[in-house]
Amino acid sequence: MGNSALDINPPNATYHLTTGGSDWLWAAFSIFGAALLGVVGWTFTRPRGTRLFHQVAIVVLTTGSLAYFSMASDLGATPVTVEFRGTGTRQIWYVRYINWFISFPLLLLELLLATGLSLSDIFTTLFMGIVLVVTGLVASLVPSTYKWGYYVFGVFALIYIWYILLWHGPHTTFAAGGVVRSGYRLASSYLSCLLLLYPIAWACSEGGNVISVTSEMIWYGILDVLAGPVFLLFFLWELRGVDYNAFGLQSGKYTDKSAFVGNTATTGPATTGPVTTTGAAGNV
């Protein structure tokens, strides 16, 4: 499959993806696809109103599957002149950054919704996640040494994210109790360690042209699989026995038919007042 993909979509740069790299990307696509199907099936075993974390995972895994299908097909890249270690152009995979632009803030949201952080803190952290991805994309597309200025901006955004994940988040009040707190500490430490490796991979690939495009794909692919399917399945498994009501994530809308019928039977359709909720439901 990888051979036909490279024949149909030939590389467009001096430093480009090889057949071996395409084969690895197909394998990563299969992992994302299998995890996606598993989470979709798992979601239908959950009662309505308790599927938020699973549905966020579905969005992340769907986006990752599409990105890896594109990269395995040698699509979604543009040639950019290299700064170091040779002359010519290198394939820069903008489709990977589109994937990260969607999935990375959602991974942070998945984690931070389990904490007692305010919505303002969560919003700022998600924004910093977007800054990290966008600066990485812009830096990879800049052929001059100015790319490293964007790289520094991204590193500062990452430091802020580490602060929230490793310090501020664990010191908040967890509505769902100590079990979620301990699970959050493990999950946030795991994700933070992975985030340390992404800037190093960028400096060796898009930034410094030290490693080949195929090596870049293997490095990023392992990180994405660990931060995507592996992390999400672990996180959802840790939440399987937690009382979902403790998170206060109800929408306040009647989605269950029996509840709606019961409400109209007692109050009447013309006299039903506004529904109020407690906890963080109205904010979410």
N, C-alpha and C positions, 0 to 999 in steps of 0.2 A: 504493500500500500504506500509505503514511504517513497519507493522508487517511482511509481507512477505519478505521485504528487509532485516530485521534483522535476519530472519530465514535462508535466503539464504546466507547472508554475515554476519556471526556471529562476534561480537566484538572480538578484539584481544588484549585487555589490561584489567588490573584490574579496572581502572577508564575508563568507556566507555560510548558511546551513548546509550540512552534509547529509547523506543518506542515513548514516548512523544517528545523527541528531534528530532527524525526522522520525525514525523508528522509536526513539525514546519519547518523543512528544506524543506519538500515538499511544504509547503505553500510559503516559500521564493522563491523556484524554480518557482512556478506558477507566482509570482509577476514579477520576472525577465523575464520569458517567455512572459507574457502578454505585458510588457513594450517593449520587443524586437520586437514583432509583430507590436505594435503600431508605433514604430520609423521606422521600415522598410516601413510600409504603408505611413507614413509621408514623408519619403525620396523621394518617387516616385512622390509626389506632388510638389517637388522643381525642378526648372529648372536645367539642367545640368550645372556644374561649380559652383553651390552654395550648394553642398551637403557635404562638408568636415566635418563640425561639426556633422551632422547627421550620417555620416559613421563612425566617431570615436565612437559615442555613440553605434552604432550597434556592433562594435568590443567589447566594454566594456560589453554590455549586453549579448552578445553571450558567452563570457568567463565566466561571472558570472552564467549564466544559466547552463553551463556545470559543473562548480564547485559545485553548489548546488544540481544538479542531483546526482553527485558522492557522496557528503556527506550525502544526504538523503538516498542513497542506502548503507550507511556504507562502502564506498570505498574511498581510497585515504588517509588512516591514517596508522601510524606506532607506535608501543608501545615504549615508552621511560621511563626509571626509574625516578620516582619523587624524588625531592630533599627535599621537606617539607611536613608536614601534612600527615603522613602515609607512608606505604611501598608499593611496587609493581610498576606497570607501568601505564602510562596514554596515551590515544590515542592523538597523535599529527597529525594534519591534514595538511599534506604537499600540498594537492590539493588546500587548501585555499590560501597558499602562492604563488602557481603557478598563481592562479587567480589574486591576488594582484600584482604580478610581471608584469603582462600584463596590468591590468586595471588601477592601480594607476598612473603610468607615463602618461597614455593616458588621465586620468581625469585632471591631471595638464596641459597637452598639450592643452586640450579643453579650459581651462581657460586662459592660457598664450598667446595663439594665438590671443586673443581679445585685448591684451595690445600692448604697443609699445616697449616691451623688445627686446633686440637683440637676435639673434639666439644662441650666446654663453651663455647668461644668461638662456635662456630656456633649452639648452642642459644640463647645470650644474644642474639646478633644477630637471630635469628628472632623471639625474644620482643620485642625492640625494634621490629621491623617490625610486629608485632601491636599494640603500644602505639601506634605512629604511626597506624594505621588506626582503632583503637577511639577514641582521643582525638578524631580528626577527625570520626567519626560522632557522638559525644556532643556535641561542640562545635556541630555543625550542627543538632542537635535542641534545643539550649538557646536560648531566645529572648532572654535577657538578656545583659548584658555579661560575665557569668561564662564565656561560651563562649571568650573569649580566654585564660582561664586554662588550659583544656584544650589550646588551640592552642599555648601555650608548652610544655606537657609534651610535645606531639608534636614540636615543634621540637628539644627536647633529645634525644629518642629518635632523631631523624633525624641529629643531629650524631654520636651514637654510631655509627650505621650508616655514616656517611661515614668516620669514623675507621677502622673495620674494613675497609671496601672499599678505601680509598685509601692507608692507611698500614700497618696491622697485617697485612692479607692479603698484599700484595705482598712483605713482608719475611719470609714463611715459606718453608720448603723445599717446592718443587713436585716431587712424586714423578714427574710425567710430563715434567719437564725444562723447558728454556728456552722452547720453542715455546709451551707452555701458559702460562708466566709472561707472555710478551709479549702473548698473546691475552687473558689475564685483565686486564692493565693497560688495554688498550683497551676491553674490555667493561665493566669496573668504572667507568672514567672516563665512558663513555657513559651508563651507568645513573645514576651520581651526578649528572650534569648534568641529566638528566630529573627526578630527584627534587627538584632545586632549584626546578623550575617548579610542582610540585604545591602546595606551601604558598601560593605566590603566587596560583595559580588559586583556591584555597579562600578566601583573603582577599578576592578580588574577587567571588566568587560567593556561596557559602553564608554567609560571614562578613560581608562588607560590603554585599552586594546592589548592587554597583557595575555589574555586567554582567548581561545578561538570561540567562534559563535556556537559551535556544538558543545564545548565545555560550558559556555554560558547557559545554554539551554538545560544541561544536566544539573548545574548548580541551582539555577532558579527553579527548575522543575521539582527538585527534591524539597526545596524550601516551600514552594507553593502547595505541594501535596501534604507536607507536615502542617502547614498553617491553615490549609483548607479542609480536606476530607478527614485527616487524622484528628486535628484539633476539634472540629465541629462534632464528630461522632463521640469523642471523649467528653466534650462539654455537655452534649445532650444526654449522654448516659449518666453523668453525674447529677443531672436535674430530674431524672426519671421519677424519683420518689419524693420530690419536694412539693409541698402544698402550693399550687400555682396562685391561689388567692392571696398568699402573703406578699406577692409582688405588687398587687394593686393595679393590674394591667387591664381590668375590664373596660370595655368601650362604653358601657352605659346604654347600649342599644339592645333591643330585643331581637335576638337572632334565632332563638329556640321557639318553635311553633307553639309548643304547649304553654310556654311562659306568656307568649303574646295572647293566646286565646284566654288564658286565665286572667290576664290583665283587663281585657276588653269585657269579660263576663262580669267583673266586679265593679269596674269603674265606668264602663261605657266608652265608646269611641270619641264622644264629643267632649267629655269632661276629663280626659286623661291629662295630668299635669306634666311638667318637665321632670325627667328622671335625674336624680342626683346620685353621685357615686363618691366613694371615699378612697383615700390613698392616692396613688399616682395615676389613676385611670384617666382622669380628665386631661392630664398633661400629655399622656401618651397618645 
